[in-house]
Amino acid sequence: MSRPRALVAEDEEPQRVKLRELLEELWPELEIVAECDDGLEALEAMTSLKPDAAFLDIRMPGLSGLEIAQAAGPDVHVVFTTAYDEYAVRAFERGAIDYLLKPVSRDRLATSIARLKERIGSTAPPIGPVLEALQGRPRSNARLGAIRWITGSAGRVTKMFGIEEVLFFQARDKYVRVATAEDEVQIRTPLRELLETLDPEEFWRIHRSVIVRAAAIHRIEADGDGALQLRVRGRDELLPVSSAFQYRFRPM
């Protein structure tokens, strides 16, 4: 019988090291196939390595653990790690998804391992109830640190427009291209920093180099090799969709 395989995603190195050490102690036959410190890296590892289990921190730069879990196939059993949050804990308990409170305790992890050993090889429980419960959390109208205006350069000219005009961000070399329906500028802020200030319900990362306004997506096309590309309203170019983000475009 093959060894069970797991992915560990946690952006705080001490927490990640502690979790790995506890897993090695309590589950020595487990093979940890990837350790990730940001959400995008974790999503790519999940997609390419297809582990049996994934320990996902809910809050990570790039993508949240919840977003990564949406891309997990039915054979991946997810355990979330989270700082204490009564609302979140109630959400997890509403579904069959396991969770660990940080800092992770040895005894609680042992319980999760026992559950995983029973479940691996069977279909993972749906994450839908958890997401529905978390989406019902009261949210502030003001997003902390949210971008409202973009100021960038177009040659020797500096231009400014509201975030509601932006259709997509695309990383190119040392700059990020910011496109609207009628204009574009370059900025120096990396995509990773931009993601921390953008509403994840309005702006989706679809590629390591592209963030797109979801409402602006017009159509998704497959090229001759089956890779997805998309067009946004008001622009002619095709934007790449990496395999790690194709889950966003599964038919309803």
Phi and psi in degrees as a GROMACS rama.xvg file:
@    title "Ramachandran Plot"
@    xaxis  label "Phi"
@    yaxis  label "Psi"
@TYPE xy
-71.4824  153.217  SER-2
-69.5779  142.301  ARG-3
-66.5553  148.391  PRO-4
-123.956  140.296  ARG-5
-138.313  153.818  ALA-6
-113.221  139.778  LEU-7
-120.113  122.986  VAL-8
-124.972  114.727  ALA-9
-157.687  124.192  GLU-10
-81.0584  -16.4592  ASP-11
-92.9356  115.322  GLU-12
-58.7827  -44.8549  GLU-13
-58.4445  -40.5189  PRO-14
-66.704  -39.8496  GLN-15
-66.2837  -44.0723  ARG-16
-63.4522  -43.1269  VAL-17
-62.677  -43.2811  LYS-18
-63.4332  -43.6833  LEU-19
-61.6438  -43.0824  ARG-20
-64.2885  -40.2159  GLU-21
-66.5753  -39.9965  LEU-22
-63.4257  -41.9016  LEU-23
-63.6812  -34.5389  GLU-24
-74.6486  -46.5929  GLU-25
-87.1817  -20.5978  LEU-26
-139.93  67.9938  TRP-27
-62.063  -24.6144  PRO-28
-79.6273  -9.07734  GLU-29
-73.025  135.421  LEU-30
-103.066  117.604  GLU-31
-87.0792  107.466  ILE-32
-86.8449  -16.2986  VAL-33
-159.759  142.015  ALA-34
-123.159  122.449  GLU-35
-124.13  143.923  CYS-36
-113.149  7.68726  ASP-37
-148.495  159.899  ASP-38
-66.5698  -37.5372  GLY-39
-65.204  -44.6439  LEU-40
-59.9918  -41.6659  GLU-41
-64.6965  -41.0447  ALA-42
-63.1487  -43.7735  LEU-43
-64.6667  -39.537  GLU-44
-66.6945  -40.8657  ALA-45
-59.362  -44.764  MET-46
-68.4761  -41.8682  THR-47
-84.3742  -35.0232  SER-48
-94.4898  -23.1608  LEU-49
48.3514  64.9444  LYS-50
-70.9462  165.521  PRO-51
-78.9717  -31.4869  ASP-52
-138.729  152.725  ALA-53
-138.825  124.121  ALA-54
-98.3938  109.856  PHE-55
-118.651  122.152  LEU-56
-69.8069  135.382  ASP-57
-66.5986  -43.235  ILE-58
-106.773  111.027  ARG-59
-138.898  154.545  MET-60
-66.6358  149.661  PRO-61
92.068  -69.1575  GLY-62
-143.314  148.17  LEU-63
-81.8906  162.134  SER-64
-59.9058  -31.682  GLY-65
-66.2361  -40.5306  LEU-66
-66.0102  -39.2129  GLU-67
-64.6486  -42.1764  ILE-68
-62.5395  -31.32  ALA-69
-62.6144  -26.0871  GLN-70
-89.4234  -8.50107  ALA-71
-68.6976  138.77  ALA-72
-76.1436  174.997  GLY-73
-67.6611  -11.18  PRO-74
-95.7681  -2.69468  ASP-75
-99.5621  120.875  VAL-76
-96.5033  121.04  HIS-77
-99.1556  137.102  VAL-78
-123.651  120.166  VAL-79
-87.9892  145.7  PHE-80
-114.261  139.712  THR-81
-153.314  147.151  THR-82
-68.5315  157.566  ALA-83
-59.0199  127.092  TYR-84
-152.486  107.447  ASP-85
-58.3944  -38.9946  GLU-86
-63.8494  -45.0819  TYR-87
-64.686  -42.0481  ALA-88
-60.7549  -41.0586  VAL-89
-63.1087  -36.6004  ARG-90
-64.0454  -43.5675  ALA-91
-65.5527  -39.9853  PHE-92
-69.8247  -20.429  GLU-93
-69.5004  -32.6576  ARG-94
-102.715  -167.67  GLY-95
-105.87  15.161  ALA-96
-81.7492  133.929  ILE-97
-84.016  158.182  ASP-98
-147.756  156.894  TYR-99
-128.657  133.624  LEU-100
-84.8298  139.816  LEU-101
-92.9782  142.667  LYS-102
-69.8682  140.229  PRO-103
-68.8189  128.604  VAL-104
-92.2576  152.573  SER-105
-61.0301  -45.9967  ARG-106
-66.4455  -41.3497  ASP-107
-68.2889  -36.6807  ARG-108
-65.7948  -37.6875  LEU-109
-59.8522  -37.8349  ALA-110
-64.7955  -43.4251  THR-111
-63.4069  -39.5834  SER-112
-63.2136  -42.3731  ILE-113
-60.6576  -40.8119  ALA-114
-65.5353  -42.786  ARG-115
-63.0421  -41.0195  LEU-116
-60.0864  -34.6716  LYS-117
-74.6219  -31.9957  GLU-118
-92.1857  -29.7198  ARG-119
-59.6108  132.462  ILE-120
103.201  -14.8622  GLY-121
-112.303  171.433  SER-122
-69.1229  132.628  THR-123
-66.9498  148.143  ALA-124
-66.146  150.203  PRO-125
-67.3637  143.739  PRO-126
-89.4136  -8.93271  ILE-127
-50.1261  -50.9241  GLY-128
-58.4613  -36.3077  PRO-129
-65.6667  -46.8272  VAL-130
-62.9031  -40.9059  LEU-131
-62.479  -41.1528  GLU-132
-68.2268  -41.7296  ALA-133
-68.2501  -34.8558  LEU-134
-69.5761  -16.556  GLN-135
-84.0033  -2.25956  GLY-136
-63.1977  134.702  ARG-137
-59.0068  134.89  PRO-138
-123.969  144.336  ARG-139
-70.7231  145.773  SER-140
-69.9175  -25.2178  ASN-141
-100.703  122.318  ALA-142
-86.8845  123.988  ARG-143
-58.0005  124.267  LEU-144
73.3532  13.9785  GLY-145
-65.8224  140.998  ALA-146
-76.6569  132.346  ILE-147
-113.468  -27.3036  ARG-148
-133.335  145.991  TRP-149
-113.003  126.985  ILE-150
-120.044  119.713  THR-151
-145.807  176.737  GLY-152
-107.656  147.012  SER-153
-133.854  91.4512  ALA-154
68.4685  -125.53  GLY-155
-93.0442  3.92527  ARG-156
-102.209  138.253  VAL-157
-101.916  130.026  THR-158
-122.403  157.604  LYS-159
-140.615  133.999  MET-160
-151.153  162.56  PHE-161
-74.868  153.361  GLY-162
-61.5062  -27.6355  ILE-163
-67.3792  -15.0214  GLU-164
-86.6273  -16.7878  GLU-165
-73.2677  131.539  VAL-166
-97.0595  -39.1372  LEU-167
-161.625  159.354  PHE-168
-115.463  136.451  PHE-169
-137.868  120.241  GLN-170
-73.8632  133.615  ALA-171
-142.041  112.039  ARG-172
54.199  -121.307  ASP-173
-92.0779  0.273898  LYS-174
-121.629  167.154  TYR-175
-120.019  126.136  VAL-176
-82.1575  129.197  ARG-177
-115.214  117.02  VAL-178
-113.73  135.572  ALA-179
-112.695  -176.553  THR-180
-65.4658  -28.5605  ALA-181
-123.252  -2.0947  GLU-182
-154.345  173.344  ASP-183
-160.405  152.881  GLU-184
-138.574  173.49  VAL-185
-115.506  141.358  GLN-186
-130.569  164.642  ILE-187
-99.031  -9.80341  ARG-188
-67.0498  124.054  THR-189
-64.89  154.392  PRO-190
-57.4553  -38.2637  LEU-191
-59.5737  -39.9684  ARG-192
-73.0372  -36.3034  GLU-193
-60.627  -40.8571  LEU-194
-58.5541  -31.9591  LEU-195
-68.4754  -17.2042  GLU-196
-114.407  1.65997  THR-197
-103.914  146.338  LEU-198
-71.2938  117.781  ASP-199
-66.963  -14.493  PRO-200
-82.9039  -20.7861  GLU-201
-99.2023  -36.7026  GLU-202
-117.104  126.163  PHE-203
-112.033  137.271  TRP-204
-82.232  128.934  ARG-205
-119.723  -6.05949  ILE-206
-163.387  159.271  HIS-207
-56.0863  -27.3828  ARG-208
-109.471  4.41372  SER-209
-137.461  133.044  VAL-210
-120.749  131.995  ILE-211
-127.184  147.339  VAL-212
-72.9827  120.557  ARG-213
-59.1404  -41.556  ALA-214
-68.4116  -15.7807  ALA-215
-89.8441  -8.98257  ALA-216
-66.2238  127.916  ILE-217
-101.287  -47.7489  HIS-218
-156.878  154.682  ARG-219
-117.806  132.12  ILE-220
-125.43  150.819  GLU-221
-106.508  135.191  ALA-222
-83.0581  -172.447  ASP-223
-63.1692  -23.0043  GLY-224
-95.3688  1.78883  ASP-225
89.849  -1.67562  GLY-226
-73.1675  142.358  ALA-227
-88.7559  144.827  LEU-228
-137.032  155.399  GLN-229
-135.544  160.44  LEU-230
-117.774  144.911  ARG-231
-108.992  152.918  VAL-232
-62.9921  133.479  ARG-233
93.1222  -4.65759  GLY-234
-131.651  150.605  ARG-235
-93.4199  -26.0582  ASP-236
-72.7194  156.503  GLU-237
-93.8315  135.785  LEU-238
-107.703  136.714  LEU-239
-74.8414  146.226  PRO-240
-118.635  116.712  VAL-241
-74.7982  158.327  SER-242
-59.0224  -30.5819  SER-243
-66.1787  -21.1728  ALA-244
-110.768  9.33063  PHE-245
-67.532  -21.3463  GLN-246
-57.9596  -26.5915  TYR-247
-64.777  -20.454  ARG-248
-116.004  23.4198  PHE-249
-67.9404  140.519  ARG-250
-59.4964  143.306  PRO-251
